[in-house]
Every structure is written in structure tokens, then in C-alpha cells.
Amino acid sequence: MPNYLVILTFDGSDFHGWQTQPELRTVQETCEQAVATLFEPGINVTAAGRTDAGVHAIGMPANFKTIKMREPHVVKRALNGLLARDVRVTDCRIVPDDFSARFKARSRAYRYLMETAFVADPLTRRYAWQAPVELHLESMQGALADLVGEHDFSSFRASDCASISPVRRMLSARMTELGDGKVELFFEATGFLKHMVRSIVGTLVEIGKGDRPPEDMRELLAHPDRSSVGRTAPPQGLFFIYARYPESLE
């Protein structure tokens, strides 16, 4: 029974997230329909992360097992012929039987794009948070540094988050100015809670606007309080970038 690993890129604008939901269009259901047509019905496609509605992906790993063997290059070409135009397979390979895109991942990375120009670009409104505000980026950098390390991220989890533990290790949190009022925030961690990145971004923006001091980030980690964080940033600025796996799979 071959175990296929595919790397997906998708525009999440018209999806209700990754996970299958009744009567809603999701990335998982779209992929499973294509896989069922190529192989056999009932195949489960497991992704490295479960994105929310409106969130995009550049390199989302996902795996599935079948009873039929086909060459990976054939699978890639065939799936791209079956999938909707807002989802594409950029790579496909056969991996060990015990591989799981979700449970074998050592870390996951996201980026969040903001545009602070006072005249918003209509061509990027589906792919960035367009917020016409002036941000003090040095304050935001200081707060980002406090996120690195192992912390209880309860302050930044959704109320319906199903994760057993709120503790995660943030491996990297940084910000890059792209020019013309564009700012990219990057986060890599061993795992993320539901709405964690978007909630962190909302708090960072309040710090950047001067509505709260940079030290608040450290306080929210030391003394978790969901009611004290900033607004949850909108989904369209968030992109799943990649997941890291054991060296033998890279």
C-alpha cells in the first residue's frame, strides 16, 4: 500500500479552511475527491496543518495511502488535471509507510502579510491585511523577540481550540519590511494552536500603534489571559509556508 506525500499550494480565499465540513467547500474535501477519482473512494488526505477559512498555503505537505501503485510524476500530473484551479500539487513522492504529514512534522512555518499604505492596493486585498495605520516597528520587533522559546500560548488560542496542551516552542519570530508600507511577519514553531498566529499579529499591531507597551507580550505569556489580547487579525494575510521533517525526507 503506497504512501504518497504531496506538496500543495492553494488560494484559500474561496475555501472554508482545510478540514472537511458538511456542505462547505474545503481543501481536504477537494483533494480527497480528486484522489478518489484517480485511485479509489474513501482515501483520507492528512495535511501538516489545518488552515482556517481564507488562509492560503505555499508548501502544505499532505499524505495519503492507496491500494494502487502509480509513479509519482503520473500522480502529480493527474491530480493537477482533476483539482480545481485554486489548488495545485507542486511535488509528489512515495514515503515510508509510517510517515504522517501531521504527526511526523518537527516544525511548521507561517508568514503574515500586512499593507499599511493609506491607499490600499485592490489587487492584493485577498492576500494581505490592509490596515492604513502607522506602526512603530521597533516596538513590534521587541515584542516578537519575547515569543521565542517554549511558552504557554493560552492567551492566543481560540476558545474552541481542541489542542490538549497550550505549550508550544517558538523557534523563530521575526519581521521584515518589504517597502511601500508592506510588512511580513514570520513564525516557525513546533506547532500552533487554533488562531494563534492571527491573535499574535493582532496584539503586535496594537503594540505597533502604541495602544499597548511591548512588555504586554511578555506578560501575556507569563500570565495567560485570553480576554486581554488584541483583536484576531483577518485570515487573508496568513500563509502556511512549509513543514520540516526528519532529514531523510528533505
KEKE-3310 file (N, C-alpha, C; in steps of 0.2 Angstrom, whole numbers, plus 5000, padded with zeros to 4 digits):
npx = (5004:5005:5012:5009:5017:5012:5015:5006:5000:4989:4975:4967:4955:4942:4939:4933:4943:4955:4950:4937:4920:4903:4893:4901:4914:4930:4948:4953:4942:4941:4953:4952:4942:4948:4958:4951:4945:4956:4962:4955:4939:4936:4948:4959:4965:4979:4984:4999:4995:4980:4972:4963:4947:4949:4963:4979:4991:5008:5017:5011:5012:5005:4998:4993:4987:4985:4978:4983:4997:5006:5016:5025:5027:5016:5005:5006:5004:4991:4983:4983:4976:4964:4961:4953:4956:4961:4969:4985:4996:5013:5023:5027:5029:5034:5033:5039:5030:5025:5025:5018:5010:5006:5009:5022:5029:5042:5042:5033:5029:5024:5019:5014:5006:5006:4999:5001:4999:4990:4982:4975:4980:4970:4973:4979:4971:4965:4976:4983:4983:4975:4978:4977:4988:5000:5014:5025:5039:5050:5046:5037:5046:5053:5044:5041:5053:5051:5043:5050:5055:5050:5033:5018:5004:4991:4984:4983:4975:4961:4944:4938:4948:4955:4966:4976:4987:4992:5005:5019:5034:5042:5052:5056:5053:5050:5052:5050:5053:5046:5045:5036:5026:5023:5023:5031:5028:5035:5034:5040:5037:5036:5023:5006:4993:4975:4970:4982:4993:4986:4980:4992:4997:4987:4989:5002:5000:4993:5003:5012:5005:5005:4995:4997:5010:5026:5030:5019:5017:5026:5020:5008:5012:5017:5007:4994:4980:4966:4956:4963:4971:4975:4964:4959:4968:4963:4960:4966:4979:4987:4998:5002:5018:5029:5033:5044:5053:5060:5078:5080:5069:5069)
npy = (4994:5009:5025:5041:5057:5073:5090:5104:5119:5132:5144:5151:5159:5156:5145:5135:5133:5120:5107:5095:5099:5098:5101:5112:5120:5114:5112:5100:5091:5094:5089:5076:5071:5072:5063:5051:5049:5047:5036:5026:5026:5034:5037:5045:5061:5068:5083:5093:5104:5112:5124:5139:5146:5156:5156:5154:5143:5139:5129:5116:5101:5085:5069:5052:5036:5022:5008:5006:5006:5020:5029:5043:5055:5054:5054:5067:5074:5069:5073:5086:5089:5085:5093:5108:5125:5133:5125:5117:5103:5103:5095:5077:5062:5045:5039:5032:5019:5023:5036:5052:5067:5076:5071:5068:5080:5091:5104:5119:5132:5149:5164:5181:5194:5211:5227:5243:5255:5271:5271:5258:5243:5237:5225:5216:5213:5201:5194:5200:5209:5224:5238:5254:5261:5269:5261:5257:5250:5246:5243:5233:5223:5221:5215:5203:5196:5192:5181:5170:5154:5141:5142:5145:5147:5150:5163:5166:5157:5150:5150:5138:5129:5113:5108:5098:5102:5119:5123:5127:5127:5141:5144:5153:5170:5184:5200:5208:5222:5226:5237:5251:5252:5239:5224:5210:5196:5183:5166:5152:5137:5122:5118:5125:5133:5134:5149:5155:5162:5173:5179:5183:5192:5202:5207:5212:5222:5231:5235:5240:5252:5259:5257:5249:5244:5236:5227:5220:5208:5199:5198:5193:5180:5175:5176:5170:5176:5176:5186:5198:5200:5207:5211:5197:5195:5197:5183:5183:5187:5177:5164:5147:5141:5131:5114:5106:5090:5074:5072:5063:5064:5076)
npz = (5000:4994:5001:4998:4998:4995:4990:4992:4985:4988:4985:4998:4998:4993:5001:5015:5024:5029:5034:5031:5031:5033:5019:5015:5006:5006:5007:5010:5007:4993:4989:4992:4984:4971:4973:4975:4963:4955:4961:4972:4981:4997:5003:5014:5016:5024:5031:5035:5043:5049:5041:5043:5037:5022:5023:5016:5007:5003:5003:5008:5016:5013:5015:5009:5008:4997:4988:4976:4964:4957:4947:4955:4947:4938:4946:4951:4939:4935:4946:4946:4935:4939:4950:4957:4950:4960:4968:4968:4965:4969:4971:4972:4980:4985:5001:5017:5025:5038:5038:5042:5037:5047:5060:5060:5058:5062:5064:5060:5048:5046:5037:5039:5030:5029:5024:5025:5019:5015:5004:4998:4989:4977:4971:4980:4990:4994:4999:5009:5025:5025:5032:5036:5044:5055:5060:5074:5071:5078:5091:5089:5085:5097:5105:5097:5099:5112:5110:5106:5111:5123:5128:5137:5127:5129:5130:5116:5110:5101:5108:5105:5103:5101:5105:5117:5125:5128:5127:5117:5107:5101:5088:5079:5077:5068:5059:5043:5033:5018:5010:5003:5013:5016:5026:5032:5043:5051:5057:5065:5073:5084:5084:5081:5089:5087:5078:5083:5077:5070:5081:5089:5079:5079:5092:5091:5082:5089:5098:5090:5086:5097:5106:5117:5128:5123:5132:5136:5128:5134:5147:5144:5140:5152:5161:5156:5148:5139:5137:5137:5125:5109:5095:5084:5070:5052:5041:5028:5026:5030:5027:5025:5025:5026:5031:5042:5042:5047:5043:5032:5024:5018)
capx = (5000:5010:5010:5011:5017:5011:5016:5001:4999:4982:4972:4961:4950:4936:4938:4931:4948:4957:4946:4931:4914:4896:4890:4905:4919:4936:4953:4953:4937:4943:4959:4950:4938:4952:4962:4946:4944:4962:4964:4949:4935:4937:4955:4959:4971:4981:4989:5003:4992:4973:4971:4956:4944:4953:4970:4982:4997:5013:5020:5007:5013:4999:4999:4988:4988:4981:4980:4986:5004:5007:5023:5024:5026:5010:5001:5006:5001:4984:4979:4983:4971:4957:4959:4951:4961:4964:4974:4989:5002:5019:5028:5024:5034:5032:5037:5039:5023:5023:5025:5012:5012:5004:5012:5030:5032:5046:5040:5029:5031:5018:5020:5008:5007:5002:5000:4999:4998:4984:4979:4975:4980:4965:4975:4982:4966:4964:4982:4986:4978:4976:4977:4980:4990:5007:5017:5032:5041:5055:5042:5035:5052:5055:5038:5042:5059:5049:5039:5054:5056:5044:5028:5010:5001:4984:4982:4982:4972:4954:4940:4936:4954:4954:4973:4976:4991:4994:5013:5022:5041:5043:5058:5058:5048:5054:5048:5054:5050:5046:5044:5029:5021:5022:5027:5030:5029:5037:5034:5041:5036:5035:5016:5002:4986:4970:4970:4987:4997:4982:4980:4998:4998:4983:4992:5008:4998:4991:5009:5015:5001:5006:4990:4999:5018:5029:5031:5012:5018:5029:5015:5003:5014:5019:5001:4989:4973:4963:4952:4967:4975:4972:4959:4962:4970:4960:4964:4968:4986:4991:5001:5006:5024:5032:5034:5050:5053:5067:5082:5079:5063:5070)
capy = (5000:5015:5031:5047:5063:5078:5097:5108:5126:5134:5150:5149:5164:5153:5138:5136:5130:5114:5101:5094:5101:5097:5106:5118:5119:5114:5110:5092:5088:5095:5084:5069:5070:5071:5057:5046:5048:5044:5029:5023:5030:5033:5039:5051:5065:5071:5088:5095:5109:5113:5131:5142:5149:5161:5156:5151:5139:5139:5122:5112:5094:5081:5062:5048:5029:5019:5001:5005:5010:5024:5033:5050:5060:5052:5056:5074:5077:5068:5076:5093:5089:5084:5098:5115:5129:5136:5121:5113:5099:5105:5089:5071:5056:5040:5040:5026:5018:5026:5043:5056:5074:5079:5069:5067:5086:5094:5111:5122:5139:5153:5171:5185:5200:5217:5233:5249:5261:5274:5270:5251:5240:5232:5218:5212:5213:5194:5191:5204:5213:5231:5242:5261:5264:5270:5256:5258:5243:5243:5241:5226:5219:5219:5210:5197:5193:5188:5175:5164:5149:5137:5146:5143:5151:5150:5169:5167:5152:5151:5147:5131:5126:5107:5105:5096:5107:5125:5124:5127:5131:5146:5143:5159:5175:5190:5204:5211:5227:5225:5243:5253:5250:5231:5221:5202:5193:5176:5162:5145:5133:5115:5118:5131:5132:5137:5156:5158:5167:5178:5183:5186:5198:5207:5210:5215:5228:5236:5237:5245:5258:5262:5256:5245:5243:5230:5222:5216:5202:5195:5197:5188:5173:5173:5176:5169:5179:5177:5192:5204:5201:5211:5208:5192:5198:5193:5177:5183:5189:5172:5159:5141:5141:5124:5110:5102:5083:5071:5074:5058:5066:5083)
capz = (5000:4994:5005:4994:5000:4990:4992:4990:4986:4987:4987:5002:4998:4992:5004:5022:5028:5026:5036:5029:5034:5029:5014:5014:5001:5010:5004:5011:5003:4986:4987:4993:4978:4966:4974:4974:4956:4952:4964:4974:4986:5004:5005:5019:5015:5030:5030:5041:5047:5047:5040:5044:5031:5020:5024:5010:5008:4998:5003:5013:5015:5014:5013:5008:5006:4992:4986:4969:4964:4951:4948:4957:4942:4935:4951:4951:4933:4935:4951:4944:4930:4942:4955:4955:4948:4966:4972:4964:4968:4966:4971:4974:4981:4989:5008:5021:5027:5044:5038:5043:5036:5053:5066:5059:5057:5068:5065:5054:5047:5043:5036:5038:5026:5031:5020:5029:5015:5016:4998:4998:4983:4976:4968:4985:4996:4996:5001:5015:5029:5023:5038:5035:5051:5056:5065:5077:5070:5083:5097:5087:5085:5104:5107:5093:5102:5118:5109:5105:5116:5125:5132:5137:5122:5130:5128:5109:5107:5100:5113:5104:5101:5103:5107:5124:5128:5125:5127:5111:5107:5095:5085:5076:5076:5065:5055:5038:5029:5011:5006:5001:5018:5016:5032:5033:5049:5050:5063:5065:5079:5084:5082:5083:5092:5083:5078:5087:5073:5069:5088:5090:5075:5081:5098:5089:5079:5094:5101:5084:5085:5103:5111:5122:5128:5120:5138:5136:5125:5139:5152:5141:5140:5159:5164:5151:5149:5133:5136:5137:5119:5104:5090:5080:5063:5047:5038:5021:5026:5033:5023:5028:5021:5025:5037:5042:5043:5048:5037:5027:5020:5015)
cpx = (5004:5007:5013:5011:5017:5012:5010:5002:4992:4980:4966:4955:4943:4935:4936:4936:4950:4952:4939:4925:4908:4894:4894:4911:4926:4941:4954:4948:4939:4948:4957:4946:4942:4956:4957:4945:4950:4964:4957:4945:4937:4944:4955:4966:4973:4986:4993:5000:4984:4972:4964:4953:4948:4960:4973:4988:5001:5016:5017:5009:5007:5001:4993:4990:4983:4982:4983:4993:5004:5013:5021:5023:5019:5004:5000:5002:4993:4980:4978:4978:4964:4956:4957:4957:4965:4968:4978:4994:5008:5025:5024:5029:5031:5036:5036:5031:5021:5024:5018:5013:5011:5008:5020:5033:5036:5044:5036:5030:5025:5022:5014:5010:5003:5004:4997:4998:4991:4979:4980:4976:4975:4967:4978:4977:4964:4970:4986:4981:4980:4974:4980:4982:4997:5009:5024:5035:5046:5051:5039:5040:5054:5050:5039:5048:5056:5045:5043:5056:5050:5040:5022:5007:4994:4981:4980:4979:4964:4950:4938:4942:4954:4961:4973:4981:4992:5001:5015:5029:5041:5050:5061:5052:5051:5049:5053:5050:5051:5046:5037:5024:5020:5026:5026:5032:5030:5037:5035:5041:5035:5027:5012:4995:4981:4970:4977:4991:4992:4981:4986:4999:4993:4986:4998:5006:4996:4997:5012:5011:5002:5000:4991:5007:5020:5029:5024:5013:5021:5024:5010:5005:5015:5012:4995:4982:4970:4959:4957:4971:4971:4967:4963:4962:4966:4964:4968:4976:4990:4992:5004:5012:5027:5031:5041:5050:5060:5071:5081:5074:5064:5074)
cpy = (5006:5021:5037:5053:5068:5085:5101:5115:5128:5141:5149:5154:5161:5146:5140:5132:5123:5108:5101:5096:5100:5103:5113:5116:5119:5111:5102:5089:5088:5090:5077:5067:5068:5064:5051:5044:5045:5037:5025:5027:5029:5034:5045:5054:5069:5077:5090:5100:5110:5121:5133:5144:5155:5161:5152:5147:5139:5132:5118:5105:5090:5074:5058:5041:5026:5012:5000:5009:5013:5028:5040:5055:5060:5055:5063:5077:5076:5072:5084:5094:5088:5090:5104:5119:5133:5131:5117:5109:5101:5100:5083:5066:5051:5040:5033:5025:5021:5033:5046:5063:5078:5077:5068:5074:5088:5101:5113:5129:5143:5160:5175:5192:5205:5223:5239:5256:5264:5273:5262:5249:5235:5225:5213:5211:5206:5191:5195:5208:5220:5235:5249:5264:5265:5265:5258:5251:5241:5241:5234:5221:5216:5214:5203:5193:5189:5182:5169:5160:5145:5141:5142:5149:5152:5157:5170:5161:5153:5148:5140:5127:5119:5104:5104:5101:5113:5127:5123:5130:5135:5146:5150:5164:5182:5194:5207:5216:5226:5231:5244:5252:5243:5228:5214:5200:5186:5172:5155:5142:5126:5114:5124:5129:5136:5145:5159:5163:5173:5182:5186:5192:5203:5211:5214:5222:5233:5239:5242:5252:5262:5262:5252:5244:5236:5225:5218:5209:5197:5194:5192:5181:5171:5172:5175:5172:5181:5184:5198:5205:5205:5208:5203:5195:5194:5188:5178:5185:5183:5166:5153:5141:5134:5120:5106:5095:5081:5072:5069:5060:5072:5082)
cpz = (5000:4998:5001:4998:4995:4994:4989:4990:4984:4989:4991:5002:4997:4996:5012:5026:5025:5028:5033:5033:5030:5025:5013:5010:5005:5005:5004:5007:4995:4984:4987:4987:4972:4967:4973:4967:4953:4955:4966:4980:4993:5007:5009:5017:5021:5029:5036:5045:5044:5047:5041:5037:5029:5020:5018:5012:5002:4997:5008:5011:5017:5012:5013:5006:5002:4991:4979:4969:4957:4952:4950:4952:4938:4940:4951:4945:4933:4940:4949:4938:4933:4947:4952:4954:4954:4970:4967:4968:4965:4967:4974:4975:4985:4996:5012:5024:5033:5044:5038:5042:5043:5059:5066:5058:5063:5069:5059:5054:5044:5042:5036:5035:5028:5026:5024:5025:5015:5010:4997:4991:4982:4974:4974:4991:4998:4999:5006:5019:5028:5028:5037:5041:5051:5062:5068:5077:5075:5089:5095:5087:5092:5106:5103:5097:5109:5117:5108:5111:5118:5130:5132:5133:5123:5129:5121:5106:5106:5106:5112:5101:5105:5106:5115:5128:5125:5125:5120:5111:5100:5093:5082:5075:5074:5060:5049:5034:5022:5007:5004:5006:5019:5022:5032:5040:5048:5057:5062:5072:5079:5083:5084:5085:5087:5084:5082:5083:5072:5076:5090:5086:5077:5087:5096:5085:5084:5098:5096:5084:5092:5108:5117:5122:5125:5126:5139:5134:5131:5145:5150:5141:5147:5162:5159:5152:5142:5132:5136:5130:5114:5099:5086:5073:5058:5044:5032:5021:5028:5027:5026:5023:5020:5032:5037:5045:5045:5042:5031:5022:5016:5008)
residu = (MET:PRO:ASN:TYR:LEU:VAL:ILE:LEU:THR:PHE:ASP:GLY:SER:ASP:PHE:HIS:GLY:TRP:GLN:THR:GLN:PRO:GLU:LEU:ARG:THR:VAL:GLN:GLU:THR:CYS:GLU:GLN:ALA:VAL:ALA:THR:LEU:PHE:GLU:PRO:GLY:ILE:ASN:VAL:THR:ALA:ALA:GLY:ARG:THR:ASP:ALA:GLY:VAL:HIS:ALA:ILE:GLY:MET:PRO:ALA:ASN:PHE:LYS:THR:ILE:LYS:MET:ARG:GLU:PRO:HIS:VAL:VAL:LYS:ARG:ALA:LEU:ASN:GLY:LEU:LEU:ALA:ARG:ASP:VAL:ARG:VAL:THR:ASP:CYS:ARG:ILE:VAL:PRO:ASP:ASP:PHE:SER:ALA:ARG:PHE:LYS:ALA:ARG:SER:ARG:ALA:TYR:ARG:TYR:LEU:MET:GLU:THR:ALA:PHE:VAL:ALA:ASP:PRO:LEU:THR:ARG:ARG:TYR:ALA:TRP:GLN:ALA:PRO:VAL:GLU:LEU:HIS:LEU:GLU:SER:MET:GLN:GLY:ALA:LEU:ALA:ASP:LEU:VAL:GLY:GLU:HIS:ASP:PHE:SER:SER:PHE:ARG:ALA:SER:ASP:CYS:ALA:SER:ILE:SER:PRO:VAL:ARG:ARG:MET:LEU:SER:ALA:ARG:MET:THR:GLU:LEU:GLY:ASP:GLY:LYS:VAL:GLU:LEU:PHE:PHE:GLU:ALA:THR:GLY:PHE:LEU:LYS:HIS:MET:VAL:ARG:SER:ILE:VAL:GLY:THR:LEU:VAL:GLU:ILE:GLY:LYS:GLY:ASP:ARG:PRO:PRO:GLU:ASP:MET:ARG:GLU:LEU:LEU:ALA:HIS:PRO:ASP:ARG:SER:SER:VAL:GLY:ARG:THR:ALA:PRO:PRO:GLN:GLY:LEU:PHE:PHE:ILE:TYR:ALA:ARG:TYR:PRO:GLU:SER:LEU:GLU)
# end
